[in-house]
Amino acid sequence: MIRIIKAYEECRDFVSGFIGDPRFSAPMLSNEEQVQYNLIKAIERPDSHCVLGVYCEEQMIGLFVFLVLREEKYVEMLAGLSREKDAYPEVLHYLEQHFPGFSADFVFNPDNDLLKELLEQRKAEFEPEQQKMVLGTPVPGLDTTGVELLSEKYTRQYCAIHNQDMYWTGEKVAEAQDRFRTLLAIHEGKVVGYVDVTCTYNENEPYDLLVLEEYRRMGYGRKLLAKALEMNQPNGMMLLVDADNVPAISLYESMGFVKVQGQNNLTVHWTVPEHERCGNAAPVTKK
């Protein structure tokens, strides 16, 4: 049985029981700031979030937090907590009931085989496992020449080279500069790279970093990241990198980042099938 969670007190104790769990902890609930933003505020914003409790005979066996963008037909699982195999198909069935045809992203612990197996059965698309790294002691005096903030002058060039295979396209990021800080690498008047960095948290994150192929191995990636670190002070910085990308991990380590054990994540993409409709499904109990 699924119920909509309407207050943090309903799930506080359940959430605390997953802290530090190597298999079932949620990467996006790994600290107090994340709990505040990805769970507590999500409960307070039912217009854009859906927080679901899964129950068995009145006992909570699962908690799942989704960002819901109805106009864009998109949902993202911000957190999924359960050690019970039966909780996961209930949640996927809820999505099939309420969000048919939506694009769904799941971000979760790579060791959570219960959810992984279920998504594999549904032919979902898996991205490489992501290693979490955090800034330790910053390296002073890094070169940042040729890097500047996004401006109207370069917006068109920036959008033209931006990665389109993601929710936050260049156009969306350019319109959300209250949430992101965008830095550009400029070579002879041409945008040859960029980094989009969150700028509203105590621990911010480079969301997307790209350098055009013909300008790689020329130091632009290092310059972009160095400028991002400089402008982010005194806040902390974390990032996610493919766990098998040895050159990138070496670059970040050379700039003062260190690996965080037990907080890697896996991102999986699934299109919710349209043939499941609310009228044909079992009723959902709301608290």
Residue, then its C-alpha position, 0 to 999 in steps of 0.5 A: m500500500i502506498r501513501i503520500i507523505k505529508a510531514y517529515e515526522e512520518c518518515r524521520d525515524f525510517v530515514s535515520g535507519f538507512i544512514g551509512d547502509p552500504r547497500f541501501s543508503a540514498p546518495m542524495l540523502s547523505n548529509e543534512e543539507q541534502v535531507q533538507y533539500n531533497l526530502i523535507k522541502a520536497i514534502e513541502r512542495p507537493d505541486s512539484h514533488c511526490v513523496l511516497g511511503v510504502y506500507c505493509e500492515e501499517q508499517m513503513i517498508g519504503l520511502f521514495v521521493f520524486l521530482v515531478l515536472r508535469e508539463e515536461k512529462y518528466v520525473e526523477m527519483l531523488a531518493g529511494l529507501s527500502r530493504e524490502k523487495d516488494a516495495y520497489p514494484e509497488v513504486l514502479h506500478y504507481l508511476e505507471q498509474h500516474f505518469p504514463g509516457f513520462s521520462a523517468d530518471f532514477v539516481f540510487n546506490p549502485d549496490n541496491d540490487l533490488l532496484k537495479e534488477l527491476l529496472e534491468q527487467r524493464k529494459a531501462e538504460f543504465e549510465p556508468e557508475q559515478q564516483k563521488m569526490v569532494l574538495g579537500t585542501p584547494v590547490p592555490g595559484l591555479d591558472t584561470t586565464g581565458v575563463e569568464l562568466l556567461s554573458e549575452k555576448y556568448t550565450r548563442q555559442y554556449c547553447a550551440i555546443h552544450n550537451q543536449d542529452m540531459y534535462w538541463t540544456g544550455e537554454k535552460v541553464a542560461e535562464a536559471q543563473d540564479r541557480f547556476r554559475t556558468l563559466l566559459a573558456i574563450h579562445e580568440g573570441k570562440v567558446v571552446g568549453y564551459v562548466d555549469v556549477t550550482c551556486t546556492y548550496n553549502e556544497n556546490e557541484p559542477y553539473d556539466l563540464l565540456v571542452l570541444e574535442e579539438y581543444r582538449r588536452m590544452g588545459y581548458g578543463r583545468k582552467l574552468l574548474a579552477k575558476a569555479l573553485e575560486m568563485n565558489q569560496p568559501n563554500g565546499m565543492m563536490l563532483l561526480v565522475d565515471a568511476d572508471n574514468v582514471p584520467a578525469i579522477s587524476l585531474y580532480e585529485s591534482m586539484g585537491f579533490v578526494k574520493v568519498q567511499g560509500q556514496n557513489n551513485l547510479t543513474v538509470h533512464w526509463t520511459v514509463p509505459e503508456h498502456e498502464r492507466c489509472g482507471n485500470a489499476a488498483p486504487v492508491t490509499k492516501k493518508 
